[in-house]
């Protein structure tokens, strides 16, 4: 008989029986349910499923137990990210939503899921329940602490939420802003992938709603000025998507772990229409070159010396593909705090640090630099 009781305790129905009865003023025996799940992790999915039961008492207590169990063992959440982001976060019960916010803050997220999580949490920040709003703010900060590119944007959102929130939100916001500002810039070990159909979603995530800047979607150099002005925004995005589907060489994405954090356009010079009409960036000679006309780094990764690291990754990629000469068109900054929007072609110092050499300067502030890979022909 003792073995029978132990078997029952480790079953889904027995687990949910601990959460039944009474009303929402009590969490019942959810503490016991947590201990059962920690002893039998396979039962965690039953807690998540119960949050969708439609029974307000069972849903609330299951959400409470799931939150407490995942606080002790966050790895329990990993197989269920989509369920939490899509189903549980949509439950029309505030007690479930405030626990869902806490679960989301602990998830290990893919780049696509980061975007989904931020969308859900932004919706939660508008919730009628101040508790849901508070936990949403906490979850935004938790995600930003793991994804440095999101810290600046998240801090701005927390300032806004705390300014108009309850006293509890103001107090929580103050603590979260202190945590975000004190968090050390994580040492970044970048990896690189070319833009393809497989990495298009990462490109979308990195460029965001604005298409990096002003609806560009990295089409500025690929069109005439008139074409670019007419196509800003969605048309440029569709044009870039067509180029990806045509399997064109377009550029390199840089990743911090699984998060896309940087972009470097890379293609044969003749693919960039704007270069052909530029007086100050006209060809140096007849050498066939591949061009790097622009960069984009996510917020939180700027002014950290990563441009030169990205360039080294791009050079390594070119070496691997047999590309002999890489050319670029950096600027010399007119002020030490020049805005990032004006540095999209890269700084000369970053190229020199990555091993490029200055080749020609048709304009005082716009040098042309080159890197000769192992495949470059030696001068005769």
C-alpha positions, 0 to 999 in steps of 0.5 A, spaced: 500 500 500 505 505 501 508 504 494 501 505 491 500 512 495 507 514 492 505 512 485 498 516 486 502 522 489 506 522 482 500 522 478 497 528 474 490 527 477 493 527 484 497 533 483 491 537 480 487 534 486 491 538 491 489 545 487 482 543 487 476 546 492 474 553 496 475 559 492 480 564 490 482 567 496 486 561 498 492 558 494 490 552 497 495 546 497 499 549 492 505 549 496 505 541 496 503 541 489 510 545 488 514 539 492 510 534 488 513 537 481 520 538 484 520 531 485 517 529 479 519 534 474 515 530 468 508 533 472 510 540 470 506 540 464 500 538 468 500 545 472 501 549 465 495 545 462 491 546 468 492 554 468 488 553 461 482 549 465 477 555 465 476 553 472 478 560 476 480 557 482 484 551 479 487 556 474 490 561 479 493 555 483 496 552 478 499 558 475 501 560 482 505 553 483 508 553 476 511 560 478 514 557 484 516 551 481 520 554 476 523 559 481 526 553 484 528 550 477 527 555 471 529 549 466 522 546 467 520 552 463 524 550 457 520 545 453 514 550 454 516 557 451 511 557 446 505 554 450 507 560 455 507 565 450 501 563 446 496 560 450 497 561 458 499 569 456 492 569 453 488 567 459 483 572 461 484 572 468 489 577 472 491 572 477 494 567 471 497 573 467 501 576 473 504 569 474 505 568 466 509 575 466 514 572 471 514 565 467 516 569 461 521 573 465 525 566 466 524 563 459 531 561 455 528 565 449 530 564 441 531 571 437 524 570 435 521 568 442 524 574 444 520 578 440 514 575 442 515 575 449 516 583 448 510 583 445 506 579 450 509 583 456 508 590 452 501 588 452 501 586 460 504 593 461 497 596 459 493 591 463 488 594 468 491 590 474 497 594 477 500 587 479 500 584 472 503 591 470 508 590 475 510 583 474 511 585 466 516 591 468 520 586 472 520 581 466 522 586 461 528 587 466 529 580 467 530 579 459 534 585 458 539 583 463 540 577 459 540 581 452 544 587 453 542 590 446 535 591 450 537 594 456 537 602 453 530 601 450 527 597 457 530 602 461 526 608 457 520 603 458 521 602 465 522 610 467 515 611 463 511 606 467 514 608 473 512 615 472 505 614 471 504 607 475 502 605 483 507 607 489 509 599 488 511 600 481 515 606 482 519 603 488 520 597 483 522 601 477 527 605 481 530 598 483 530 595 476 533 601 473 539 601 478 540 593 476 540 595 469 545 601 470 549 597 474 549 591 470 556 590 467 557 589 459 557 582 458 564 580 454 561 578 448 564 572 443 561 574 437 559 568 431 557 570 424 552 567 419 550 570 412 544 573 411 539 567 407 532 564 408 534 561 414 537 567 418 532 572 415 527 572 421 534 574 425 535 580 420 528 582 421 529 581 429 535 586 429 532 591 424 526 592 428 520 596 426 524 601 423 528 597 418 534 599 422 534 606 421 528 610 417 525 604 413 532 603 410 532 595 410 539 596 408 537 598 401 540 605 401 546 603 397 542 598 392 538 603 389 538 610 386 537 616 391 530 617 388 528 610 388 530 609 395 526 615 397 520 612 394 521 605 397 522 607 404 519 602 409 515 596 407 517 596 400 524 596 402 523 590 406 520 587 401 525 588 396 531 586 401 526 579 402 526 578 394 534 579 394 534 574 399 530 569 396 534 570 390 540 567 394 544 573 393 550 575 397 548 581 401 551 581 408 553 578 415 549 577 421 553 577 428 550 574 434 551 574 441 549 567 443 543 566 439 541 573 439 543 577 432 546 584 435 550 586 428 549 587 421 555 588 416 553 589 408 557 585 404 557 584 396 561 585 390 562 593 389 557 593 382 551 590 387 551 597 390 548 602 385 549 608 389 557 607 389 557 607 381 554 614 382 559 617 388 564 622 386 568 621 393 567 614 393 569 612 385 573 606 384 581 606 386 583 602 380 580 596 376 581 591 381 575 587 383 573 588 390 567 586 394 564 592 398 562 593 405 558 600 405 554 600 412 554 597 419 548 596 424 549 595 431 543 593 436 542 598 442 547 596 448 552 593 443 554 600 440 561 604 443 563 597 445 569 596 440 565 591 437 565 594 430 572 591 429 570 585 431 565 584 426 570 586 421 575 581 423 569 576 422 567 578 415 574 578 413 575 571 416 568 569 412 571 572 405 577 568 406 573 562 407 569 564 400 576 565 396 574 573 396 581 576 394 579 584 396 575 587 401 573 595 400 570 599 405 568 607 406 568 609 413 568 616 415 572 620 420 568 623 425 567 630 426 566 630 434 568 625 439 560 623 441 558 623 433 551 620 433 550 613 431 546 615 425 551 618 422 556 613 423 553 607 419 559 606 414 563 605 420 569 609 423 576 609 420 579 607 427 575 600 427 577 598 420 585 600 421 584 596 428 581 590 424 587 590 419 585 594 413 589 599 410 587 606 407 588 606 399 585 613 397 582 619 399 578 623 394 574 627 400 578 629 406 573 625 411 571 619 406 577 615 406 577 608 402 580 602 405 582 595 403 583 588 406 587 583 402 585 576 404 590 570 403 587 570 396 589 576 393 594 576 387 601 579 389 603 585 386 608 583 380 
